[in-house]
Amino acid sequence: KSSVQTIGEEQIQNPYTELLVLKGHQDIVRFLVQVDDCRFASAGDDGIIFLWNAQTGEKLHELHGHTHKITAIAPFSSSDVAEEKTNLIITASADRTVIVWDCTSGRQVQKVSCFHSTVKCLTVLQRLNVWLSGGSDLCVWNQKLDLLCKTSHLTDAGISALVELPKNCVAAAVGKELIIFRLSASNNGSEGWNILEVKRLVDHQDNISSLVSVNDLTFVTGSHIGELIVWDALDWTKQSSERNFWDSSVHPDVQPEIKLSQSPHETSVQHLTSDEECVFAAVGKGIYVYNLQMKRVIACQRTAHDSSVLHIEKLPNRQLISCSEDGSVRIWELREKQQLPAEPVPTGFFNMWGFGRTNKQANQAAKKVQENTPLYFLELVGDLIGHSSAVQMFLYFGELGLATCSADHLIILWKDGERESSLRSLTLFKKLAQNGDLQLKL
């Protein structure tokens, strides 16, 4: 029997009771990026990029230009003195090209095809008005996709993830290593740029699978064997780490699963997200909440899904959303536990003569367990069933709802049923009022 939580049909705290199914993709849809408040782009293994309206589900543009699967996508907004703000997206593909697209017109702005290997990640440094592409080397581009500078060949495996750091620095995940690079503009007045490797961090024991920036002081990395490391973003020193996600003595409220061996896939940190207070980690099938100040896990749901959790996000309230290879999307609420009072220290005659030592040791052990026990728990409050295959990721649009993409080639817009019903009623009321005014005039 599966140890995953279940929820009945009565899901009071789940507002997503309506769904719109968006069709168009012909293969796995792996990426969703938000363009503005009501538009988003989708991309995947068919090499096509679609632009959608998040309110209506209308397909706005279908962008063709790549011949292989999309490997990375990033939004970017530019504004010149003479021009208004332009929303752009940049896409990288296994065909070893990168394309910049105009989201309003759906046209190609620029295309570059000088790469020696596939670009696996893209990062926009908005403040410096440049792009970074990561593959077998790290390249810096301006908005017109002019190559400003690049590193020498790093490894055949290449850069798998990038995160922006303060002081014009970036952290690049290259296998087990984390390489810190610094960008600087040339001093001679030209538009030239330099990129310099300043440090290599080798604390991870396995390949780094995820990176997230918490704030200007902190960033966090996760690896394939379940290591989570918190770093100082200014001097790149290790602040804390968590390697005990699967240790039942650290999370005593979790029932241990009996297994002969644990495959790396089951312990891999698939995705990290953060607010100022906590880091939320998708580890194997589970979800863990790591408090940065307390430097420990304060809540966990070890079997949140039947298969690996691929994406996790914190909502503005105390809720989390997760999606999984099992095709499900789930809503969780972080709730505080009722803490049991600590056992009193034994006193009296026996303790005075030393007979209470065993009790004292037991008390210390109980205290240690209490220190390790999570302070909160994750309550399942919603289950969104709609996809027939692995849900790759999702986008949260606030009152407009939730967009999910999947290996079933579909995108689903999940809507707040009550809100949509009231909007339809309001629209109908307005139409009836307009018709009444028209009849009165006639």
SEKEKOL-846766 format. One record per residue (C-alpha): residue number from 1; x, y, z. Coordinates in Angstrom, 3 decimals. Layout:
N
{zavo: NUM&u: X&v: Y&w: Z}
...
END
This chain:
442
{zavo: 1&u: 0.000&v: 0.000&w: 0.000}
{zavo: 2&u: 1.215&v: 3.464&w: -0.878}
{zavo: 3&u: 2.174&v: 5.690&w: 2.064}
{zavo: 4&u: 1.144&v: 8.808&w: 0.129}
{zavo: 5&u: -1.618&v: 10.888&w: 1.708}
{zavo: 6&u: -5.039&v: 10.907&w: 0.057}
{zavo: 7&u: -7.790&v: 13.474&w: 0.099}
{zavo: 8&u: -11.506&v: 13.028&w: -0.443}
{zavo: 9&u: -13.811&v: 14.768&w: -2.879}
{zavo: 10&u: -14.507&v: 17.514&w: -0.334}
{zavo: 11&u: -11.558&v: 19.859&w: -0.876}
{zavo: 12&u: -12.698&v: 23.039&w: 0.834}
{zavo: 13&u: -9.364&v: 24.845&w: 0.490}
{zavo: 14&u: -8.866&v: 23.893&w: -3.168}
{zavo: 15&u: -10.269&v: 26.719&w: -5.330}
{zavo: 16&u: -9.248&v: 25.140&w: -8.668}
{zavo: 17&u: -12.516&v: 23.478&w: -9.635}
{zavo: 18&u: -12.507&v: 24.505&w: -13.316}
{zavo: 19&u: -9.943&v: 23.680&w: -15.953}
{zavo: 20&u: -9.126&v: 24.739&w: -19.508}
{zavo: 21&u: -7.120&v: 22.296&w: -21.627}
{zavo: 22&u: -4.710&v: 24.006&w: -24.064}
{zavo: 23&u: -3.650&v: 21.919&w: -27.054}
{zavo: 24&u: -0.993&v: 22.564&w: -29.675}
{zavo: 25&u: 2.205&v: 20.874&w: -28.596}
{zavo: 26&u: 3.116&v: 17.573&w: -30.240}
{zavo: 27&u: 5.565&v: 16.308&w: -27.605}
{zavo: 28&u: 6.519&v: 16.700&w: -23.921}
{zavo: 29&u: 5.957&v: 20.267&w: -22.658}
{zavo: 30&u: 8.833&v: 20.977&w: -20.250}
{zavo: 31&u: 8.903&v: 24.763&w: -19.787}
{zavo: 32&u: 6.488&v: 27.532&w: -18.834}
{zavo: 33&u: 7.662&v: 31.135&w: -18.401}
{zavo: 34&u: 5.641&v: 34.188&w: -17.439}
{zavo: 35&u: 5.849&v: 37.061&w: -19.934}
{zavo: 36&u: 3.672&v: 39.577&w: -18.043}
{zavo: 37&u: 0.623&v: 39.618&w: -15.750}
{zavo: 38&u: -1.589&v: 37.688&w: -18.163}
{zavo: 39&u: 0.677&v: 36.060&w: -20.777}
{zavo: 40&u: 2.980&v: 33.068&w: -20.665}
{zavo: 41&u: 5.073&v: 30.986&w: -23.051}
{zavo: 42&u: 5.350&v: 27.207&w: -23.270}
{zavo: 43&u: 8.068&v: 25.085&w: -24.888}
{zavo: 44&u: 9.256&v: 21.506&w: -25.014}
{zavo: 45&u: 10.540&v: 18.606&w: -27.040}
{zavo: 46&u: 8.700&v: 19.513&w: -30.276}
{zavo: 47&u: 10.871&v: 22.650&w: -30.631}
{zavo: 48&u: 7.807&v: 24.931&w: -30.896}
{zavo: 49&u: 7.116&v: 27.859&w: -28.576}
{zavo: 50&u: 3.529&v: 28.934&w: -27.909}
{zavo: 51&u: 2.372&v: 32.197&w: -26.343}
{zavo: 52&u: -0.897&v: 32.024&w: -24.371}
{zavo: 53&u: -3.374&v: 34.293&w: -22.599}
{zavo: 54&u: -3.572&v: 33.095&w: -18.982}
{zavo: 55&u: -7.071&v: 34.511&w: -18.477}
{zavo: 56&u: -8.830&v: 33.072&w: -21.547}
{zavo: 57&u: -6.495&v: 30.279&w: -22.636}
{zavo: 58&u: -6.297&v: 31.851&w: -26.092}
{zavo: 59&u: -3.292&v: 30.889&w: -28.235}
{zavo: 60&u: -1.610&v: 34.183&w: -29.168}
{zavo: 61&u: 1.397&v: 33.064&w: -31.225}
{zavo: 62&u: 3.065&v: 29.887&w: -32.472}
{zavo: 63&u: 6.817&v: 30.379&w: -32.831}
{zavo: 64&u: 8.782&v: 28.190&w: -35.245}
{zavo: 65&u: 12.550&v: 28.434&w: -35.651}
{zavo: 66&u: 14.136&v: 25.525&w: -33.805}
{zavo: 67&u: 14.566&v: 22.063&w: -35.333}
{zavo: 68&u: 15.191&v: 20.130&w: -32.101}
{zavo: 69&u: 13.850&v: 20.171&w: -28.541}
{zavo: 70&u: 13.992&v: 23.322&w: -26.401}
{zavo: 71&u: 16.590&v: 23.026&w: -23.628}
{zavo: 72&u: 16.218&v: 26.429&w: -21.907}
{zavo: 73&u: 13.955&v: 29.468&w: -21.991}
{zavo: 74&u: 14.058&v: 32.855&w: -20.231}
{zavo: 75&u: 11.915&v: 36.031&w: -20.354}
{zavo: 76&u: 13.476&v: 39.458&w: -20.774}
{zavo: 77&u: 12.036&v: 42.980&w: -20.996}
{zavo: 78&u: 13.940&v: 45.795&w: -22.678}
{zavo: 79&u: 13.161&v: 49.500&w: -22.821}
{zavo: 80&u: 15.054&v: 52.077&w: -24.858}
{zavo: 81&u: 14.704&v: 55.837&w: -24.534}
{zavo: 82&u: 12.943&v: 56.078&w: -27.895}
{zavo: 83&u: 10.911&v: 52.893&w: -27.580}
{zavo: 84&u: 8.323&v: 51.535&w: -25.192}
{zavo: 85&u: 8.945&v: 48.478&w: -23.037}
{zavo: 86&u: 9.326&v: 45.330&w: -25.167}
{zavo: 87&u: 8.695&v: 41.870&w: -23.776}
{zavo: 88&u: 11.119&v: 39.327&w: -25.227}
{zavo: 89&u: 11.895&v: 35.667&w: -24.631}
{zavo: 90&u: 15.103&v: 33.843&w: -25.433}
{zavo: 91&u: 15.118&v: 30.137&w: -26.234}
{zavo: 92&u: 17.940&v: 27.598&w: -26.565}
{zavo: 93&u: 17.655&v: 24.280&w: -28.355}
{zavo: 94&u: 19.433&v: 20.965&w: -28.898}
{zavo: 95&u: 19.952&v: 22.193&w: -32.475}
{zavo: 96&u: 22.704&v: 24.406&w: -30.944}
{zavo: 97&u: 20.927&v: 27.675&w: -31.685}
{zavo: 98&u: 19.606&v: 30.482&w: -29.508}
{zavo: 99&u: 16.732&v: 32.724&w: -30.658}
{zavo: 100&u: 15.330&v: 35.976&w: -29.265}
{zavo: 101&u: 11.587&v: 36.426&w: -29.879}
{zavo: 102&u: 9.296&v: 39.463&w: -29.665}
{zavo: 103&u: 6.289&v: 38.375&w: -27.588}
{zavo: 104&u: 3.952&v: 41.017&w: -29.047}
{zavo: 105&u: 4.548&v: 40.297&w: -32.739}
{zavo: 106&u: 5.722&v: 36.693&w: -32.410}
{zavo: 107&u: 8.684&v: 37.400&w: -34.676}
{zavo: 108&u: 12.329&v: 36.420&w: -34.410}
{zavo: 109&u: 14.498&v: 39.339&w: -33.298}
{zavo: 110&u: 17.845&v: 37.544&w: -33.553}
{zavo: 111&u: 19.237&v: 34.060&w: -34.020}
{zavo: 112&u: 22.700&v: 32.738&w: -33.155}
{zavo: 113&u: 24.040&v: 29.365&w: -34.265}
{zavo: 114&u: 27.744&v: 29.464&w: -33.367}
{zavo: 115&u: 27.601&v: 27.075&w: -30.400}
{zavo: 116&u: 29.842&v: 24.013&w: -30.169}
{zavo: 117&u: 27.418&v: 22.246&w: -27.812}
{zavo: 118&u: 23.837&v: 22.487&w: -26.577}
{zavo: 119&u: 23.015&v: 25.437&w: -24.320}
{zavo: 120&u: 21.515&v: 23.938&w: -21.138}
{zavo: 121&u: 20.659&v: 27.097&w: -19.219}
{zavo: 122&u: 19.962&v: 30.791&w: -19.776}
{zavo: 123&u: 20.073&v: 33.624&w: -17.256}
{zavo: 124&u: 19.226&v: 37.282&w: -17.781}
{zavo: 125&u: 21.156&v: 39.854&w: -15.743}
{zavo: 126&u: 18.564&v: 42.621&w: -16.051}
{zavo: 127&u: 20.659&v: 45.162&w: -14.171}
{zavo: 128&u: 23.593&v: 44.776&w: -16.578}
{zavo: 129&u: 21.316&v: 44.355&w: -19.620}
{zavo: 130&u: 23.086&v: 41.141&w: -20.688}
{zavo: 131&u: 22.244&v: 37.441&w: -21.159}
{zavo: 132&u: 24.291&v: 34.465&w: -20.049}
{zavo: 133&u: 24.218&v: 31.096&w: -21.797}
{zavo: 134&u: 25.648&v: 27.995&w: -20.159}
{zavo: 135&u: 26.854&v: 24.870&w: -21.967}
{zavo: 136&u: 30.383&v: 23.609&w: -22.437}
{zavo: 137&u: 31.364&v: 27.238&w: -21.795}
{zavo: 138&u: 29.788&v: 30.377&w: -20.337}
{zavo: 139&u: 28.962&v: 33.145&w: -22.828}
{zavo: 140&u: 27.882&v: 36.738&w: -22.198}
{zavo: 141&u: 25.602&v: 38.413&w: -24.760}
{zavo: 142&u: 23.978&v: 41.803&w: -25.179}
{zavo: 143&u: 20.332&v: 42.249&w: -26.127}
{zavo: 144&u: 21.118&v: 41.984&w: -29.858}
{zavo: 145&u: 22.929&v: 38.695&w: -29.202}
{zavo: 146&u: 26.370&v: 40.099&w: -29.892}
{zavo: 147&u: 28.902&v: 37.922&w: -28.060}
{zavo: 148&u: 30.612&v: 40.133&w: -25.462}
{zavo: 149&u: 32.923&v: 37.499&w: -23.947}
{zavo: 150&u: 33.142&v: 33.812&w: -23.066}
{zavo: 151&u: 35.058&v: 31.402&w: -20.860}
{zavo: 152&u: 37.360&v: 28.719&w: -22.166}
{zavo: 153&u: 35.938&v: 25.192&w: -22.554}
{zavo: 154&u: 34.959&v: 23.991&w: -19.055}
{zavo: 155&u: 33.977&v: 20.324&w: -19.306}
{zavo: 156&u: 32.178&v: 18.056&w: -21.730}
{zavo: 157&u: 29.303&v: 17.820&w: -19.229}
{zavo: 158&u: 29.074&v: 21.609&w: -19.193}
{zavo: 159&u: 27.094&v: 24.042&w: -17.062}
{zavo: 160&u: 23.763&v: 22.613&w: -15.890}
{zavo: 161&u: 22.458&v: 25.614&w: -13.895}
{zavo: 162&u: 23.229&v: 29.290&w: -13.254}
{zavo: 163&u: 22.239&v: 31.729&w: -10.529}
{zavo: 164&u: 22.928&v: 35.473&w: -10.252}
{zavo: 165&u: 24.916&v: 36.709&w: -7.238}
{zavo: 166&u: 25.726&v: 40.223&w: -5.968}
{zavo: 167&u: 28.721&v: 42.274&w: -7.198}
{zavo: 168&u: 28.256&v: 41.226&w: -10.857}
{zavo: 169&u: 28.925&v: 37.566&w: -10.040}
{zavo: 170&u: 27.229&v: 34.329&w: -11.045}
{zavo: 171&u: 27.444&v: 30.780&w: -9.704}
{zavo: 172&u: 27.583&v: 27.994&w: -12.281}
{zavo: 173&u: 26.933&v: 24.316&w: -11.505}
{zavo: 174&u: 29.459&v: 22.157&w: -13.394}
{zavo: 175&u: 29.120&v: 18.539&w: -12.256}
{zavo: 176&u: 29.994&v: 18.402&w: -8.534}
{zavo: 177&u: 31.673&v: 21.815&w: -8.640}
{zavo: 178&u: 30.241&v: 25.269&w: -8.146}
{zavo: 179&u: 32.255&v: 27.854&w: -10.092}
{zavo: 180&u: 31.984&v: 31.548&w: -9.219}
{zavo: 181&u: 32.489&v: 33.947&w: -12.146}
{zavo: 182&u: 32.727&v: 37.742&w: -12.067}
{zavo: 183&u: 31.654&v: 39.961&w: -14.974}
{zavo: 184&u: 33.282&v: 43.329&w: -15.578}
{zavo: 185&u: 33.061&v: 45.952&w: -18.304}
{zavo: 186&u: 36.300&v: 46.972&w: -20.014}
{zavo: 187&u: 38.018&v: 50.043&w: -18.575}
{zavo: 188&u: 39.078&v: 51.463&w: -21.932}
{zavo: 189&u: 35.665&v: 52.928&w: -22.723}
{zavo: 190&u: 34.735&v: 50.277&w: -25.291}
{zavo: 191&u: 31.717&v: 47.984&w: -25.009}
{zavo: 192&u: 33.959&v: 45.016&w: -24.245}
{zavo: 193&u: 33.374&v: 42.747&w: -21.273}
{zavo: 194&u: 35.518&v: 40.353&w: -19.294}
{zavo: 195&u: 34.514&v: 37.210&w: -17.436}
{zavo: 196&u: 36.837&v: 35.892&w: -14.756}
{zavo: 197&u: 36.737&v: 32.684&w: -12.725}
{zavo: 198&u: 37.242&v: 33.706&w: -9.087}
{zavo: 199&u: 36.558&v: 30.552&w: -7.044}
{zavo: 200&u: 35.693&v: 26.854&w: -7.213}
{zavo: 201&u: 33.619&v: 25.305&w: -4.454}
{zavo: 202&u: 33.966&v: 21.518&w: -4.155}
{zavo: 203&u: 31.849&v: 20.743&w: -1.087}
{zavo: 204&u: 29.233&v: 18.633&w: -2.907}
{zavo: 205&u: 29.813&v: 14.882&w: -3.097}
{zavo: 206&u: 27.640&v: 14.424&w: -6.195}
{zavo: 207&u: 26.476&v: 16.409&w: -9.223}
{zavo: 208&u: 24.614&v: 19.613&w: -8.402}
{zavo: 209&u: 21.016&v: 19.332&w: -9.586}
{zavo: 210&u: 19.448&v: 22.621&w: -8.450}
{zavo: 211&u: 20.335&v: 26.198&w: -7.516}
{zavo: 212&u: 18.253&v: 28.990&w: -6.008}
{zavo: 213&u: 18.982&v: 32.546&w: -4.864}
{zavo: 214&u: 17.340&v: 33.420&w: -1.540}
{zavo: 215&u: 18.367&v: 37.092&w: -1.317}
{zavo: 216&u: 21.451&v: 39.281&w: -1.763}
{zavo: 217&u: 23.156&v: 37.470&w: 1.123}
{zavo: 218&u: 22.298&v: 33.823&w: 0.562}
{zavo: 219&u: 21.942&v: 31.163&w: -2.126}
{zavo: 220&u: 21.328&v: 27.421&w: -1.879}
{zavo: 221&u: 22.377&v: 24.361&w: -3.888}
{zavo: 222&u: 21.120&v: 20.779&w: -3.953}
{zavo: 223&u: 22.680&v: 17.598&w: -5.324}
{zavo: 224&u: 21.653&v: 14.214&w: -6.716}
{zavo: 225&u: 22.359&v: 12.400&w: -3.443}
{zavo: 226&u: 20.191&v: 14.675&w: -1.327}
{zavo: 227&u: 22.716&v: 17.237&w: -0.073}
{zavo: 228&u: 21.505&v: 20.777&w: 0.525}
{zavo: 229&u: 24.115&v: 23.494&w: 1.121}
{zavo: 230&u: 23.424&v: 27.092&w: 2.146}
{zavo: 231&u: 26.063&v: 29.560&w: 0.898}
{zavo: 232&u: 27.029&v: 33.140&w: 1.697}
{zavo: 233&u: 26.406&v: 35.028&w: -1.558}
{zavo: 234&u: 29.126&v: 37.625&w: -0.838}
{zavo: 235&u: 32.163&v: 35.564&w: 0.197}
{zavo: 236&u: 30.912&v: 32.121&w: -1.045}
{zavo: 237&u: 31.529&v: 30.351&w: 2.252}
{zavo: 238&u: 29.308&v: 27.492&w: 3.440}
{zavo: 239&u: 26.821&v: 28.656&w: 6.097}
{zavo: 240&u: 25.046&v: 25.377&w: 6.788}
{zavo: 241&u: 24.073&v: 22.082&w: 5.201}
{zavo: 242&u: 21.504&v: 19.315&w: 5.421}
{zavo: 243&u: 22.401&v: 15.744&w: 4.445}
{zavo: 244&u: 19.898&v: 13.843&w: 6.582}
{zavo: 245&u: 16.696&v: 14.078&w: 4.555}
{zavo: 246&u: 16.373&v: 10.286&w: 4.648}
{zavo: 247&u: 17.385&v: 9.690&w: 8.266}
{zavo: 248&u: 14.282&v: 8.692&w: 10.265}
{zavo: 249&u: 16.035&v: 9.550&w: 13.558}
{zavo: 250&u: 16.204&v: 13.176&w: 12.424}
{zavo: 251&u: 12.548&v: 13.139&w: 11.308}
{zavo: 252&u: 11.031&v: 10.782&w: 13.928}
{zavo: 253&u: 7.432&v: 11.423&w: 12.858}
{zavo: 254&u: 8.166&v: 9.871&w: 9.458}
{zavo: 255&u: 7.635&v: 6.163&w: 8.983}
{zavo: 256&u: 10.821&v: 4.636&w: 7.473}
{zavo: 257&u: 10.434&v: 2.617&w: 4.290}
{zavo: 258&u: 12.145&v: -0.792&w: 4.237}
{zavo: 259&u: 14.418&v: -0.943&w: 1.197}
{zavo: 260&u: 17.559&v: -2.875&w: 0.355}
{zavo: 261&u: 19.106&v: 0.176&w: -1.257}
{zavo: 262&u: 18.140&v: 3.707&w: -2.163}
{zavo: 263&u: 18.705&v: 4.784&w: -5.747}
{zavo: 264&u: 20.092&v: 8.306&w: -6.329}
{zavo: 265&u: 16.854&v: 9.176&w: -8.151}
{zavo: 266&u: 14.918&v: 8.752&w: -4.887}
{zavo: 267&u: 17.171&v: 11.119&w: -2.935}
{zavo: 268&u: 17.866&v: 13.716&w: -5.630}
{zavo: 269&u: 17.099&v: 17.372&w: -4.906}
{zavo: 270&u: 15.011&v: 17.972&w: -8.039}
{zavo: 271&u: 13.971&v: 21.564&w: -7.373}
{zavo: 272&u: 14.497&v: 24.343&w: -4.824}
{zavo: 273&u: 12.475&v: 27.450&w: -4.143}
{zavo: 274&u: 12.661&v: 29.961&w: -1.316}
{zavo: 275&u: 11.205&v: 32.881&w: 0.567}
{zavo: 276&u: 13.263&v: 35.049&w: 2.926}
{zavo: 277&u: 12.717&v: 32.627&w: 5.810}
{zavo: 278&u: 12.825&v: 29.090&w: 4.404}
{zavo: 279&u: 14.038&v: 26.934&w: 1.534}
{zavo: 280&u: 11.508&v: 24.489&w: 0.110}
{zavo: 281&u: 13.135&v: 21.395&w: -1.370}
{zavo: 282&u: 11.689&v: 18.722&w: -3.648}
{zavo: 283&u: 13.735&v: 15.654&w: -2.649}
{zavo: 284&u: 12.823&v: 12.380&w: -4.335}
{zavo: 285&u: 9.104&v: 11.827&w: -3.700}
{zavo: 286&u: 9.092&v: 14.233&w: -0.759}
{zavo: 287&u: 8.884&v: 17.901&w: 0.221}
{zavo: 288&u: 11.089&v: 19.431&w: 2.935}
{zavo: 289&u: 10.957&v: 22.871&w: 4.553}
{zavo: 290&u: 14.391&v: 24.036&w: 5.737}
{zavo: 291&u: 14.466&v: 27.070&w: 8.034}
{zavo: 292&u: 17.508&v: 29.237&w: 7.254}
{zavo: 293&u: 17.773&v: 30.864&w: 10.682}
{zavo: 294&u: 17.322&v: 27.642&w: 12.683}
{zavo: 295&u: 19.497&v: 25.737&w: 10.159}
{zavo: 296&u: 17.279&v: 22.661&w: 10.162}
{zavo: 297&u: 14.249&v: 21.017&w: 8.588}
{zavo: 298&u: 11.089&v: 22.274&w: 10.323}
{zavo: 299&u: 8.531&v: 20.316&w: 8.282}
{zavo: 300&u: 8.540&v: 17.428&w: 5.845}
{zavo: 301&u: 6.263&v: 15.212&w: 3.828}
{zavo: 302&u: 8.528&v: 12.343&w: 2.853}
{zavo: 303&u: 6.064&v: 10.750&w: 0.429}
{zavo: 304&u: 4.228&v: 13.760&w: -0.956}
{zavo: 305&u: 3.679&v: 11.976&w: -4.291}
{zavo: 306&u: 3.915&v: 8.453&w: -5.704}
{zavo: 307&u: 6.896&v: 9.457&w: -7.878}
{zavo: 308&u: 9.604&v: 12.134&w: -7.919}
{zavo: 309&u: 8.539&v: 15.718&w: -7.235}
{zavo: 310&u: 9.686&v: 17.799&w: -10.217}
{zavo: 311&u: 8.651&v: 21.322&w: -9.207}
{zavo: 312&u: 7.596&v: 23.143&w: -6.042}
{zavo: 313&u: 6.499&v: 26.718&w: -5.316}
{zavo: 314&u: 5.542&v: 28.682&w: -2.212}
{zavo: 315&u: 2.315&v: 30.682&w: -2.536}
{zavo: 316&u: 1.803&v: 34.115&w: -0.922}
{zavo: 317&u: -0.148&v: 32.465&w: 1.939}
{zavo: 318&u: 1.121&v: 29.502&w: 3.967}
{zavo: 319&u: 0.540&v: 27.123&w: 1.078}
{zavo: 320&u: 2.831&v: 25.169&w: -1.257}
{zavo: 321&u: 2.122&v: 23.593&w: -4.626}
{zavo: 322&u: 4.025&v: 20.572&w: -5.920}
{zavo: 323&u: 3.856&v: 18.517&w: -9.113}
{zavo: 324&u: 5.227&v: 15.089&w: -9.869}
{zavo: 325&u: 6.163&v: 12.409&w: -12.364}
{zavo: 326&u: 3.023&v: 10.586&w: -11.218}
{zavo: 327&u: 0.902&v: 13.182&w: -13.087}
{zavo: 328&u: -0.518&v: 14.880&w: -9.990}
{zavo: 329&u: -0.470&v: 18.477&w: -8.764}
{zavo: 330&u: -1.018&v: 18.949&w: -5.043}
{zavo: 331&u: -1.676&v: 21.867&w: -2.690}
{zavo: 332&u: -0.189&v: 21.756&w: 0.814}
{zavo: 333&u: -0.627&v: 23.984&w: 3.827}
{zavo: 334&u: 2.138&v: 24.561&w: 6.375}
{zavo: 335&u: 0.582&v: 24.171&w: 9.829}
{zavo: 336&u: 2.078&v: 24.477&w: 13.285}
{zavo: 337&u: 2.362&v: 21.412&w: 15.499}
{zavo: 338&u: 1.198&v: 21.303&w: 19.091}
{zavo: 339&u: 4.509&v: 20.893&w: 20.954}
{zavo: 340&u: 4.552&v: 18.373&w: 23.785}
{zavo: 341&u: 6.028&v: 19.646&w: 27.080}
{zavo: 342&u: 9.550&v: 18.410&w: 27.831}
{zavo: 343&u: 9.900&v: 15.660&w: 30.435}
{zavo: 344&u: 10.738&v: 16.993&w: 33.912}
{zavo: 345&u: 14.265&v: 16.374&w: 35.199}
{zavo: 346&u: 14.060&v: 13.617&w: 37.857}
{zavo: 347&u: 14.610&v: 14.795&w: 41.430}
{zavo: 348&u: 14.530&v: 13.186&w: 44.877}
{zavo: 349&u: 16.420&v: 10.599&w: 46.897}
{zavo: 350&u: 17.492&v: 8.212&w: 44.082}
{zavo: 351&u: 18.675&v: 11.029&w: 41.870}
{zavo: 352&u: 20.701&v: 12.537&w: 44.741}
{zavo: 353&u: 22.710&v: 9.309&w: 45.064}
{zavo: 354&u: 23.333&v: 8.966&w: 41.345}
{zavo: 355&u: 20.634&v: 6.378&w: 40.632}
{zavo: 356&u: 18.978&v: 8.839&w: 38.238}
{zavo: 357&u: 21.771&v: 8.806&w: 35.639}
{zavo: 358&u: 19.894&v: 6.554&w: 33.250}
{zavo: 359&u: 16.872&v: 8.827&w: 33.593}
{zavo: 360&u: 19.097&v: 11.801&w: 32.925}
{zavo: 361&u: 20.453&v: 10.163&w: 29.767}
{zavo: 362&u: 16.931&v: 9.294&w: 28.662}
{zavo: 363&u: 15.891&v: 12.885&w: 29.319}
{zavo: 364&u: 18.776&v: 14.180&w: 27.208}
{zavo: 365&u: 17.853&v: 11.750&w: 24.407}
{zavo: 366&u: 14.215&v: 12.900&w: 24.597}
{zavo: 367&u: 15.376&v: 16.514&w: 24.480}
{zavo: 368&u: 17.557&v: 15.760&w: 21.427}
{zavo: 369&u: 14.637&v: 14.073&w: 19.644}
{zavo: 370&u: 12.450&v: 17.071&w: 20.491}
{zavo: 371&u: 15.048&v: 19.433&w: 19.035}
{zavo: 372&u: 15.089&v: 17.418&w: 15.806}
{zavo: 373&u: 11.325&v: 16.964&w: 15.581}
{zavo: 374&u: 9.742&v: 19.181&w: 12.913}
{zavo: 375&u: 7.842&v: 22.146&w: 14.365}
{zavo: 376&u: 5.315&v: 22.191&w: 11.537}
{zavo: 377&u: 3.592&v: 19.693&w: 9.302}
{zavo: 378&u: 2.389&v: 19.797&w: 5.705}
{zavo: 379&u: -1.327&v: 19.145&w: 5.372}
{zavo: 380&u: -2.691&v: 18.045&w: 1.986}
{zavo: 381&u: -5.556&v: 20.435&w: 1.143}
{zavo: 382&u: -5.965&v: 19.982&w: -2.619}
{zavo: 383&u: -5.346&v: 17.426&w: -5.362}
{zavo: 384&u: -5.547&v: 18.527&w: -9.009}
{zavo: 385&u: -6.193&v: 15.525&w: -11.242}
{zavo: 386&u: -6.147&v: 16.290&w: -14.953}
{zavo: 387&u: -2.903&v: 15.197&w: -16.570}
{zavo: 388&u: -2.304&v: 11.618&w: -17.701}
{zavo: 389&u: 1.500&v: 11.789&w: -17.503}
{zavo: 390&u: 4.390&v: 13.485&w: -15.641}
{zavo: 391&u: 3.698&v: 17.125&w: -14.775}
{zavo: 392&u: 6.950&v: 18.937&w: -15.539}
{zavo: 393&u: 6.288&v: 22.330&w: -13.929}
{zavo: 394&u: 3.659&v: 25.006&w: -13.327}
{zavo: 395&u: 3.145&v: 28.765&w: -13.142}
{zavo: 396&u: 1.076&v: 30.500&w: -10.454}
{zavo: 397&u: -0.898&v: 33.496&w: -11.751}
{zavo: 398&u: -2.638&v: 34.578&w: -8.544}
{zavo: 399&u: -6.358&v: 35.120&w: -9.105}
{zavo: 400&u: -6.014&v: 34.076&w: -12.763}
{zavo: 401&u: -5.179&v: 30.564&w: -11.570}
{zavo: 402&u: -2.496&v: 28.006&w: -12.268}
{zavo: 403&u: -0.906&v: 26.763&w: -15.516}
{zavo: 404&u: 0.592&v: 23.252&w: -15.635}
{zavo: 405&u: 2.489&v: 21.448&w: -18.410}
{zavo: 406&u: 3.035&v: 17.750&w: -18.893}
{zavo: 407&u: 4.527&v: 14.850&w: -20.818}
{zavo: 408&u: 0.974&v: 14.233&w: -22.143}
{zavo: 409&u: 1.609&v: 17.194&w: -24.544}
{zavo: 410&u: -1.063&v: 19.280&w: -22.789}
{zavo: 411&u: -1.160&v: 22.526&w: -20.827}
{zavo: 412&u: -3.975&v: 22.923&w: -18.299}
{zavo: 413&u: -5.195&v: 26.225&w: -16.888}
{zavo: 414&u: -6.688&v: 25.583&w: -13.447}
{zavo: 415&u: -9.276&v: 28.212&w: -12.500}
{zavo: 416&u: -11.016&v: 29.307&w: -9.321}
{zavo: 417&u: -14.520&v: 27.964&w: -9.994}
{zavo: 418&u: -16.355&v: 30.493&w: -7.808}
{zavo: 419&u: -14.483&v: 33.440&w: -9.330}
{zavo: 420&u: -15.101&v: 32.260&w: -12.900}
{zavo: 421&u: -18.794&v: 31.694&w: -12.151}
{zavo: 422&u: -19.195&v: 35.194&w: -10.699}
{zavo: 423&u: -17.355&v: 36.712&w: -13.689}
{zavo: 424&u: -19.724&v: 34.923&w: -16.087}
{zavo: 425&u: -22.724&v: 36.131&w: -14.075}
{zavo: 426&u: -21.384&v: 39.687&w: -14.153}
{zavo: 427&u: -20.835&v: 39.524&w: -17.924}
{zavo: 428&u: -24.352&v: 38.155&w: -18.448}
{zavo: 429&u: -25.827&v: 40.869&w: -16.205}
{zavo: 430&u: -24.035&v: 43.582&w: -18.215}
{zavo: 431&u: -25.314&v: 42.134&w: -21.498}
{zavo: 432&u: -28.870&v: 41.993&w: -20.170}
{zavo: 433&u: -28.562&v: 45.589&w: -18.954}
{zavo: 434&u: -27.263&v: 46.721&w: -22.377}
{zavo: 435&u: -30.104&v: 44.893&w: -24.147}
{zavo: 436&u: -32.617&v: 46.537&w: -21.790}
{zavo: 437&u: -31.217&v: 49.997&w: -22.561}
{zavo: 438&u: -31.397&v: 49.217&w: -26.295}
{zavo: 439&u: -35.046&v: 48.160&w: -26.058}
{zavo: 440&u: -35.898&v: 51.296&w: -24.086}
{zavo: 441&u: -34.306&v: 53.480&w: -26.789}
{zavo: 442&u: -36.256&v: 51.653&w: -29.506}
END
